[in-house]
Amino acid sequence: MNSMSKHSRSQCWALRSRTLEFTSLPVIMGIVNVTPDSFSDGGKYFGAPNAVEHALQLVTDGAGILDIGGESTRPYSDPVGLQQELDRVIPVIEQVARQTDVPISIDTSKAEVARAAIEAGAEIINDVTGLEGDPQMIEVARQSAAGICAMHMQGTPQTMQDNPVYEDVVEDIYRYLGQRRDVLVQAGIAIEKICLDPGIGFGKTHAHNLQLLKSCDRFHALDCPVLVGHSRKGFIAHVLDDRECERMSGTVGAALGLATQGVQIIRVHDVAELHRALILFQETFPQRNLSR
Protein backbone atom coordinates (compact mmCIF):
# COMPACT_ATOMS: atom_id res chain seq x y z
CA MET A 1 0.00 0.00 0.00
CA ASN A 2 1.41 3.43 -0.77
CA SER A 3 1.70 6.28 1.67
CA MET A 4 -1.60 7.80 0.55
CA SER A 5 -3.62 4.74 1.63
CA LYS A 6 -4.67 4.02 5.21
CA HIS A 7 -6.43 0.65 5.04
CA SER A 8 -5.40 -2.84 3.97
CA ARG A 9 -6.85 -3.93 0.64
CA SER A 10 -8.24 -7.26 -0.51
CA GLN A 11 -5.78 -9.23 -2.59
CA CYS A 12 -8.20 -11.38 -4.58
CA TRP A 13 -11.82 -11.89 -5.66
CA ALA A 14 -13.27 -15.40 -5.85
CA LEU A 15 -15.41 -15.73 -8.98
CA ARG A 16 -17.60 -18.62 -10.09
CA SER A 17 -14.83 -20.89 -11.41
CA ARG A 18 -11.60 -18.98 -10.75
CA THR A 19 -9.95 -16.41 -8.51
CA LEU A 20 -8.97 -12.97 -9.74
CA GLU A 21 -5.65 -11.95 -8.19
CA PHE A 22 -4.96 -8.23 -7.83
CA THR A 23 -1.60 -6.64 -8.50
CA SER A 24 -0.33 -3.11 -7.89
CA LEU A 25 -2.52 -1.75 -10.71
CA PRO A 26 -6.31 -1.79 -10.88
CA VAL A 27 -8.04 -4.36 -13.07
CA ILE A 28 -9.92 -2.64 -15.88
CA MET A 29 -13.55 -3.67 -16.29
CA GLY A 30 -14.58 -2.90 -19.87
CA ILE A 31 -18.17 -1.80 -20.45
CA VAL A 32 -20.23 -3.59 -23.11
CA ASN A 33 -23.65 -1.91 -23.34
CA VAL A 34 -26.02 -3.99 -25.47
CA THR A 35 -28.58 -1.21 -25.33
CA PRO A 36 -29.98 1.51 -27.60
CA ASP A 37 -30.12 4.14 -24.84
CA SER A 38 -27.11 4.08 -22.51
CA PHE A 39 -26.03 7.61 -21.66
CA SER A 40 -22.57 7.49 -23.26
CA ASP A 41 -22.62 4.96 -26.10
CA GLY A 42 -26.29 4.06 -26.50
CA GLY A 43 -26.89 2.16 -29.72
CA LYS A 44 -23.24 2.05 -30.78
CA TYR A 45 -22.87 -1.63 -29.90
CA PHE A 46 -26.52 -2.62 -29.93
CA GLY A 47 -27.00 -6.09 -31.42
CA ALA A 48 -24.97 -9.22 -30.82
CA PRO A 49 -22.43 -8.98 -33.68
CA ASN A 50 -21.37 -5.44 -32.82
CA ALA A 51 -21.35 -6.16 -29.09
CA VAL A 52 -19.23 -9.30 -29.46
CA GLU A 53 -16.74 -7.51 -31.70
CA HIS A 54 -16.54 -4.64 -29.24
CA ALA A 55 -16.05 -6.97 -26.26
CA LEU A 56 -13.19 -8.80 -27.93
CA GLN A 57 -11.58 -5.49 -28.87
CA LEU A 58 -11.74 -4.41 -25.24
CA VAL A 59 -9.84 -7.57 -24.29
CA THR A 60 -7.15 -6.66 -26.83
CA ASP A 61 -7.12 -3.15 -25.39
CA GLY A 62 -6.41 -4.40 -21.87
CA ALA A 63 -9.69 -5.26 -20.17
CA GLY A 64 -9.35 -7.79 -17.36
CA ILE A 65 -13.14 -8.13 -16.95
CA LEU A 66 -15.97 -7.61 -19.44
CA ASP A 67 -19.20 -6.17 -18.00
CA ILE A 68 -22.11 -6.94 -20.33
CA GLY A 69 -25.48 -5.28 -19.76
CA GLY A 70 -28.78 -5.08 -21.58
CA GLU A 71 -30.64 -2.42 -19.59
CA SER A 72 -29.60 1.20 -19.31
CA THR A 73 -29.37 2.57 -15.76
CA ARG A 74 -28.78 6.18 -16.78
CA PRO A 75 -30.88 8.78 -14.93
CA TYR A 76 -34.58 8.65 -15.92
CA SER A 77 -34.10 5.57 -18.10
CA ASP A 78 -37.05 3.24 -18.66
CA PRO A 79 -36.99 -0.34 -17.35
CA VAL A 80 -36.53 -3.21 -19.82
CA GLY A 81 -38.65 -6.36 -19.75
CA LEU A 82 -37.17 -9.70 -18.75
CA GLN A 83 -37.34 -11.37 -22.16
CA GLN A 84 -35.98 -8.33 -23.94
CA GLU A 85 -32.99 -8.16 -21.60
CA LEU A 86 -32.34 -11.89 -22.00
CA ASP A 87 -32.52 -11.58 -25.79
CA ARG A 88 -29.98 -8.79 -25.72
CA VAL A 89 -27.31 -10.22 -23.45
CA ILE A 90 -27.37 -14.03 -23.53
CA PRO A 91 -26.27 -14.47 -27.17
CA VAL A 92 -23.44 -11.99 -26.54
CA ILE A 93 -22.25 -13.74 -23.39
CA GLU A 94 -22.36 -17.15 -25.07
CA GLN A 95 -20.28 -15.97 -28.03
CA VAL A 96 -17.79 -13.96 -25.99
CA ALA A 97 -17.28 -16.80 -23.50
CA ARG A 98 -16.32 -19.11 -26.38
CA GLN A 99 -13.71 -16.66 -27.65
CA THR A 100 -11.91 -15.33 -24.56
CA ASP A 101 -10.90 -16.45 -21.08
CA VAL A 102 -11.38 -12.97 -19.64
CA PRO A 103 -14.06 -13.16 -16.91
CA ILE A 104 -17.51 -11.93 -17.94
CA SER A 105 -19.75 -9.95 -15.63
CA ILE A 106 -23.49 -9.64 -16.14
CA ASP A 107 -24.75 -6.16 -15.33
CA THR A 108 -28.33 -6.81 -14.21
CA SER A 109 -30.73 -6.48 -11.30
CA LYS A 110 -32.95 -9.36 -12.50
CA ALA A 111 -32.36 -12.79 -10.95
CA GLU A 112 -33.51 -14.68 -14.05
CA VAL A 113 -31.10 -12.73 -16.26
CA ALA A 114 -28.28 -13.41 -13.81
CA ARG A 115 -29.09 -17.14 -13.73
CA ALA A 116 -29.16 -17.41 -17.51
CA ALA A 117 -25.97 -15.37 -17.85
CA ILE A 118 -24.10 -17.64 -15.45
CA GLU A 119 -25.27 -20.66 -17.43
CA ALA A 120 -24.03 -18.93 -20.59
CA GLY A 121 -20.56 -18.42 -19.12
CA ALA A 122 -20.60 -15.34 -16.88
CA GLU A 123 -18.46 -15.37 -13.73
CA ILE A 124 -19.78 -12.27 -11.95
CA ILE A 125 -23.15 -10.70 -11.07
CA ASN A 126 -22.92 -6.89 -11.04
CA ASP A 127 -26.12 -5.52 -9.48
CA VAL A 128 -26.71 -1.76 -9.18
CA THR A 129 -29.39 -2.40 -6.54
CA GLY A 130 -26.98 -4.09 -4.13
CA LEU A 131 -28.91 -7.36 -4.69
CA GLU A 132 -32.02 -5.74 -3.21
CA GLY A 133 -34.03 -5.15 -6.39
CA ASP A 134 -35.07 -8.79 -6.97
CA PRO A 135 -35.88 -10.99 -3.96
CA GLN A 136 -34.48 -14.03 -5.78
CA MET A 137 -31.09 -12.49 -6.62
CA ILE A 138 -29.29 -13.47 -3.42
CA GLU A 139 -30.31 -17.10 -3.85
CA VAL A 140 -29.16 -17.10 -7.48
CA ALA A 141 -25.85 -15.66 -6.33
CA ARG A 142 -25.48 -18.25 -3.59
CA GLN A 143 -26.38 -21.23 -5.76
CA SER A 144 -24.21 -20.15 -8.68
CA ALA A 145 -21.16 -19.32 -6.54
CA ALA A 146 -20.58 -16.34 -8.82
CA GLY A 147 -18.54 -13.34 -7.83
CA ILE A 148 -20.85 -10.56 -6.63
CA CYS A 149 -20.60 -6.79 -7.00
CA ALA A 150 -23.06 -4.97 -4.75
CA MET A 151 -23.46 -1.27 -5.55
CA HIS A 152 -25.02 1.61 -3.64
CA MET A 153 -27.83 3.54 -5.31
CA GLN A 154 -30.13 6.06 -3.66
CA GLY A 155 -33.59 5.60 -5.19
CA THR A 156 -34.03 4.12 -8.67
CA PRO A 157 -32.76 5.21 -12.09
CA GLN A 158 -36.10 6.98 -12.53
CA THR A 159 -35.76 8.98 -9.28
CA MET A 160 -32.12 8.91 -8.14
CA GLN A 161 -31.10 12.35 -9.41
CA ASP A 162 -34.19 14.24 -8.26
CA ASN A 163 -32.76 15.43 -4.94
CA PRO A 164 -30.10 13.15 -3.46
CA VAL A 165 -29.41 13.96 0.20
CA TYR A 166 -26.96 12.45 2.71
CA GLU A 167 -25.95 13.26 6.25
CA ASP A 168 -22.35 12.32 5.35
CA VAL A 169 -22.08 10.76 1.90
CA VAL A 170 -18.92 8.75 2.57
CA GLU A 171 -19.97 7.40 5.95
CA ASP A 172 -23.58 6.80 4.87
CA ILE A 173 -22.47 4.70 1.90
CA TYR A 174 -19.78 2.98 3.97
CA ARG A 175 -22.45 1.84 6.43
CA TYR A 176 -24.79 0.73 3.64
CA LEU A 177 -22.12 -1.33 1.88
CA GLY A 178 -21.08 -2.90 5.18
CA GLN A 179 -24.68 -3.85 5.87
CA ARG A 180 -25.12 -5.35 2.40
CA ARG A 181 -21.90 -7.33 2.81
CA ASP A 182 -23.17 -8.71 6.11
CA VAL A 183 -26.58 -9.62 4.64
CA LEU A 184 -24.89 -11.51 1.81
CA VAL A 185 -22.55 -13.35 4.15
CA GLN A 186 -25.45 -14.30 6.43
CA ALA A 187 -27.26 -15.66 3.36
CA GLY A 188 -24.41 -18.09 2.73
CA ILE A 189 -22.23 -16.12 0.29
CA ALA A 190 -18.54 -16.23 1.20
CA ILE A 191 -17.01 -12.81 1.83
CA GLU A 192 -14.31 -13.70 -0.71
CA LYS A 193 -17.04 -13.61 -3.38
CA ILE A 194 -18.13 -10.04 -2.60
CA CYS A 195 -16.99 -6.80 -4.24
CA LEU A 196 -18.41 -3.40 -3.26
CA ASP A 197 -19.14 -0.31 -5.38
CA PRO A 198 -20.00 3.15 -3.92
CA GLY A 199 -22.10 3.90 -7.02
CA ILE A 200 -20.68 7.08 -8.55
CA GLY A 201 -23.51 8.95 -10.26
CA PHE A 202 -26.29 6.82 -8.79
CA GLY A 203 -28.24 9.18 -6.57
CA LYS A 204 -25.39 11.61 -5.95
CA THR A 205 -24.74 15.26 -6.74
CA HIS A 206 -21.47 16.36 -8.37
CA ALA A 207 -20.17 17.27 -4.91
CA HIS A 208 -21.13 13.85 -3.54
CA ASN A 209 -19.34 12.12 -6.43
CA LEU A 210 -16.16 14.10 -5.88
CA GLN A 211 -16.16 13.44 -2.15
CA LEU A 212 -16.58 9.72 -2.75
CA LEU A 213 -13.80 9.65 -5.34
CA LYS A 214 -11.46 11.39 -2.90
CA SER A 215 -12.39 8.92 -0.15
CA CYS A 216 -12.37 5.49 -1.83
CA ASP A 217 -9.52 4.39 0.42
CA ARG A 218 -12.07 4.36 3.24
CA PHE A 219 -13.94 1.44 1.70
CA HIS A 220 -10.95 -0.93 1.94
CA ALA A 221 -11.80 -1.29 5.64
CA LEU A 222 -14.83 -3.37 4.58
CA ASP A 223 -12.40 -6.18 3.60
CA CYS A 224 -13.81 -6.60 0.08
CA PRO A 225 -12.45 -5.48 -3.29
CA VAL A 226 -13.59 -1.99 -4.27
CA LEU A 227 -15.00 -1.29 -7.74
CA VAL A 228 -15.55 2.24 -9.05
CA GLY A 229 -17.50 3.11 -12.20
CA HIS A 230 -17.08 6.83 -12.89
CA SER A 231 -16.59 6.60 -16.66
CA ARG A 232 -17.70 9.63 -18.71
CA LYS A 233 -20.10 10.79 -15.99
CA GLY A 234 -21.46 14.29 -15.60
CA PHE A 235 -19.24 15.40 -12.72
CA ILE A 236 -16.31 15.41 -15.17
CA ALA A 237 -17.91 18.11 -17.31
CA HIS A 238 -18.81 19.96 -14.10
CA VAL A 239 -15.20 19.96 -12.82
CA LEU A 240 -13.88 21.02 -16.23
CA ASP A 241 -16.63 23.67 -16.53
CA ASP A 242 -17.41 22.49 -20.05
CA ARG A 243 -20.69 20.69 -20.66
CA GLU A 244 -19.67 19.84 -24.22
CA CYS A 245 -16.25 18.37 -23.40
CA GLU A 246 -15.31 14.84 -24.24
CA ARG A 247 -15.04 13.03 -20.95
CA MET A 248 -12.47 10.35 -21.74
CA SER A 249 -9.48 12.34 -20.52
CA GLY A 250 -11.31 13.27 -17.33
CA THR A 251 -12.20 9.62 -16.79
CA VAL A 252 -8.54 8.64 -17.08
CA GLY A 253 -7.41 11.44 -14.79
CA ALA A 254 -9.83 10.41 -12.05
CA ALA A 255 -8.86 6.75 -12.52
CA LEU A 256 -5.22 7.55 -11.74
CA GLY A 257 -6.37 9.16 -8.51
CA LEU A 258 -8.27 5.98 -7.70
CA ALA A 259 -5.17 3.91 -8.44
CA THR A 260 -3.23 5.85 -5.79
CA GLN A 261 -5.91 4.77 -3.31
CA GLY A 262 -5.54 1.09 -4.17
CA VAL A 263 -8.94 0.69 -5.83
CA GLN A 264 -8.89 -2.83 -7.25
CA ILE A 265 -11.32 -2.54 -10.20
CA ILE A 266 -12.15 0.45 -12.40
CA ARG A 267 -15.11 0.19 -14.78
CA VAL A 268 -14.69 2.26 -17.96
CA HIS A 269 -15.68 2.64 -21.59
CA ASP A 270 -12.23 3.76 -22.76
CA VAL A 271 -10.16 0.70 -21.96
CA ALA A 272 -7.18 1.29 -24.27
CA GLU A 273 -6.63 4.83 -23.03
CA LEU A 274 -6.79 3.85 -19.36
CA HIS A 275 -4.61 0.78 -19.89
CA ARG A 276 -1.86 2.91 -21.45
CA ALA A 277 -2.17 5.55 -18.75
CA LEU A 278 -1.83 2.95 -15.99
CA ILE A 279 1.32 1.53 -17.58
CA LEU A 280 2.91 4.98 -17.52
CA PHE A 281 1.54 5.61 -14.05
CA GLN A 282 3.26 2.49 -12.76
CA GLU A 283 6.54 3.40 -14.45
CA THR A 284 6.56 6.81 -12.79
CA PHE A 285 5.79 5.37 -9.34
CA PRO A 286 8.37 2.55 -9.24
CA GLN A 287 8.36 2.30 -5.42
CA ARG A 288 4.60 1.86 -5.13
CA ASN A 289 3.53 -1.16 -3.09
CA LEU A 290 -0.20 -1.76 -2.90
CA SER A 291 0.06 -5.38 -1.85
CA ARG A 292 -0.26 -5.02 1.92
C-alpha positions in Angstrom: 0.0 0.0 0.0 1.4 3.4 -0.8 1.7 6.3 1.7 -1.6 7.8 0.5 -3.6 4.7 1.6 -4.7 4.0 5.2 -6.4 0.7 5.0 -5.4 -2.8 4.0 -6.9 -3.9 0.6 -8.2 -7.3 -0.5 -5.8 -9.2 -2.6 -8.2 -11.4 -4.6 -11.8 -11.9 -5.7 -13.3 -15.4 -5.9 -15.4 -15.7 -9.0 -17.6 -18.6 -10.1 -14.8 -20.9 -11.4 -11.6 -19.0 -10.8 -10.0 -16.4 -8.5 -9.0 -13.0 -9.7 -5.6 -12.0 -8.2 -5.0 -8.2 -7.8 -1.6 -6.6 -8.5 -0.3 -3.1 -7.9 -2.5 -1.8 -10.7 -6.3 -1.8 -10.9 -8.0 -4.4 -13.1 -9.9 -2.6 -15.9 -13.6 -3.7 -16.3 -14.6 -2.9 -19.9 -18.2 -1.8 -20.4 -20.2 -3.6 -23.1 -23.6 -1.9 -23.3 -26.0 -4.0 -25.5 -28.6 -1.2 -25.3 -30.0 1.5 -27.6 -30.1 4.1 -24.8 -27.1 4.1 -22.5 -26.0 7.6 -21.7 -22.6 7.5 -23.3 -22.6 5.0 -26.1 -26.3 4.1 -26.5 -26.9 2.2 -29.7 -23.2 2.1 -30.8 -22.9 -1.6 -29.9 -26.5 -2.6 -29.9 -27.0 -6.1 -31.4 -25.0 -9.2 -30.8 -22.4 -9.0 -33.7 -21.4 -5.4 -32.8 -21.4 -6.2 -29.1 -19.2 -9.3 -29.5 -16.7 -7.5 -31.7 -16.5 -4.6 -29.2 -16.0 -7.0 -26.3 -13.2 -8.8 -27.9 -11.6 -5.5 -28.9 -11.7 -4.4 -25.2 -9.8 -7.6 -24.3 -7.2 -6.7 -26.8 -7.1 -3.1 -25.4 -6.4 -4.4 -21.9 -9.7 -5.3 -20.2 -9.4 -7.8 -17.4 -13.1 -8.1 -16.9 -16.0 -7.6 -19.4 -19.2 -6.2 -18.0 -22.1 -6.9 -20.3 -25.5 -5.3 -19.8 -28.8 -5.1 -21.6 -30.6 -2.4 -19.6 -29.6 1.2 -19.3 -29.4 2.6 -15.8 -28.8 6.2 -16.8 -30.9 8.8 -14.9 -34.6 8.7 -15.9 -34.1 5.6 -18.1 -37.1 3.2 -18.7 -37.0 -0.3 -17.3 -36.5 -3.2 -19.8 -38.7 -6.4 -19.8 -37.2 -9.7 -18.8 -37.3 -11.4 -22.2 -36.0 -8.3 -23.9 -33.0 -8.2 -21.6 -32.3 -11.9 -22.0 -32.5 -11.6 -25.8 -30.0 -8.8 -25.7 -27.3 -10.2 -23.4 -27.4 -14.0 -23.5 -26.3 -14.5 -27.2 -23.4 -12.0 -26.5 -22.3 -13.7 -23.4 -22.4 -17.2 -25.1 -20.3 -16.0 -28.0 -17.8 -14.0 -26.0 -17.3 -16.8 -23.5 -16.3 -19.1 -26.4 -13.7 -16.7 -27.7 -11.9 -15.3 -24.6 -10.9 -16.5 -21.1 -11.4 -13.0 -19.6 -14.1 -13.2 -16.9 -17.5 -11.9 -17.9 -19.8 -9.9 -15.6 -23.5 -9.6 -16.1 -24.7 -6.2 -15.3 -28.3 -6.8 -14.2 -30.7 -6.5 -11.3 -32.9 -9.4 -12.5 -32.4 -12.8 -10.9 -33.5 -14.7 -14.1 -31.1 -12.7 -16.3 -28.3 -13.4 -13.8 -29.1 -17.1 -13.7 -29.2 -17.4 -17.5 -26.0 -15.4 -17.8 -24.1 -17.6 -15.4 -25.3 -20.7 -17.4 -24.0 -18.9 -20.6 -20.6 -18.4 -19.1 -20.6 -15.3 -16.9 -18.5 -15.4 -13.7 -19.8 -12.3 -11.9 -23.1 -10.7 -11.1 -22.9 -6.9 -11.0 -26.1 -5.5 -9.5 -26.7 -1.8 -9.2 -29.4 -2.4 -6.5 -27.0 -4.1 -4.1 -28.9 -7.4 -4.7 -32.0 -5.7 -3.2 -34.0 -5.2 -6.4 -35.1 -8.8 -7.0 -35.9 -11.0 -4.0 -34.5 -14.0 -5.8 -31.1 -12.5 -6.6 -29.3 -13.5 -3.4 -30.3 -17.1 -3.9 -29.2 -17.1 -7.5 -25.9 -15.7 -6.3 -25.5 -18.2 -3.6 -26.4 -21.2 -5.8 -24.2 -20.2 -8.7 -21.2 -19.3 -6.5 -20.6 -16.3 -8.8 -18.5 -13.3 -7.8 -20.9 -10.6 -6.6 -20.6 -6.8 -7.0 -23.1 -5.0 -4.7 -23.5 -1.3 -5.6 -25.0 1.6 -3.6 -27.8 3.5 -5.3 -30.1 6.1 -3.7 -33.6 5.6 -5.2 -34.0 4.1 -8.7 -32.8 5.2 -12.1 -36.1 7.0 -12.5 -35.8 9.0 -9.3 -32.1 8.9 -8.1 -31.1 12.4 -9.4 -34.2 14.2 -8.3 -32.8 15.4 -4.9 -30.1 13.1 -3.5 -29.4 14.0 0.2 -27.0 12.5 2.7 -25.9 13.3 6.3 -22.3 12.3 5.4 -22.1 10.8 1.9 -18.9 8.7 2.6 -20.0 7.4 6.0 -23.6 6.8 4.9 -22.5 4.7 1.9 -19.8 3.0 4.0 -22.5 1.8 6.4 -24.8 0.7 3.6 -22.1 -1.3 1.9 -21.1 -2.9 5.2 -24.7 -3.9 5.9 -25.1 -5.4 2.4 -21.9 -7.3 2.8 -23.2 -8.7 6.1 -26.6 -9.6 4.6 -24.9 -11.5 1.8 -22.5 -13.4 4.1 -25.4 -14.3 6.4 -27.3 -15.7 3.4 -24.4 -18.1 2.7 -22.2 -16.1 0.3 -18.5 -16.2 1.2 -17.0 -12.8 1.8 -14.3 -13.7 -0.7 -17.0 -13.6 -3.4 -18.1 -10.0 -2.6 -17.0 -6.8 -4.2 -18.4 -3.4 -3.3 -19.1 -0.3 -5.4 -20.0 3.1 -3.9 -22.1 3.9 -7.0 -20.7 7.1 -8.5 -23.5 9.0 -10.3 -26.3 6.8 -8.8 -28.2 9.2 -6.6 -25.4 11.6 -5.9 -24.7 15.3 -6.7 -21.5 16.4 -8.4 -20.2 17.3 -4.9 -21.1 13.8 -3.5 -19.3 12.1 -6.4 -16.2 14.1 -5.9 -16.2 13.4 -2.1 -16.6 9.7 -2.8 -13.8 9.7 -5.3 -11.5 11.4 -2.9 -12.4 8.9 -0.2 -12.4 5.5 -1.8 -9.5 4.4 0.4 -12.1 4.4 3.2 -13.9 1.4 1.7 -11.0 -0.9 1.9 -11.8 -1.3 5.6 -14.8 -3.4 4.6 -12.4 -6.2 3.6 -13.8 -6.6 0.1 -12.5 -5.5 -3.3 -13.6 -2.0 -4.3 -15.0 -1.3 -7.7 -15.6 2.2 -9.1 -17.5 3.1 -12.2 -17.1 6.8 -12.9 -16.6 6.6 -16.7 -17.7 9.6 -18.7 -20.1 10.8 -16.0 -21.5 14.3 -15.6 -19.2 15.4 -12.7 -16.3 15.4 -15.2 -17.9 18.1 -17.3 -18.8 20.0 -14.1 -15.2 20.0 -12.8 -13.9 21.0 -16.2 -16.6 23.7 -16.5 -17.4 22.5 -20.0 -20.7 20.7 -20.7 -19.7 19.8 -24.2 -16.3 18.4 -23.4 -15.3 14.8 -24.2 -15.0 13.0 -20.9 -12.5 10.3 -21.7 -9.5 12.3 -20.5 -11.3 13.3 -17.3 -12.2 9.6 -16.8 -8.5 8.6 -17.1 -7.4 11.4 -14.8 -9.8 10.4 -12.0 -8.9 6.8 -12.5 -5.2 7.5 -11.7 -6.4 9.2 -8.5 -8.3 6.0 -7.7 -5.2 3.9 -8.4 -3.2 5.9 -5.8 -5.9 4.8 -3.3 -5.5 1.1 -4.2 -8.9 0.7 -5.8 -8.9 -2.8 -7.3 -11.3 -2.5 -10.2 -12.1 0.5 -12.4 -15.1 0.2 -14.8 -14.7 2.3 -18.0 -15.7 2.6 -21.6 -12.2 3.8 -22.8 -10.2 0.7 -22.0 -7.2 1.3 -24.3 -6.6 4.8 -23.0 -6.8 3.8 -19.4 -4.6 0.8 -19.9 -1.9 2.9 -21.4 -2.2 5.6 -18.8 -1.8 2.9 -16.0 1.3 1.5 -17.6 2.9 5.0 -17.5 1.5 5.6 -14.1 3.3 2.5 -12.8 6.5 3.4 -14.4 6.6 6.8 -12.8 5.8 5.4 -9.3 8.4 2.5 -9.2 8.4 2.3 -5.4 4.6 1.9 -5.1 3.5 -1.2 -3.1 -0.2 -1.8 -2.9 0.1 -5.4 -1.9 -0.3 -5.0 1.9 
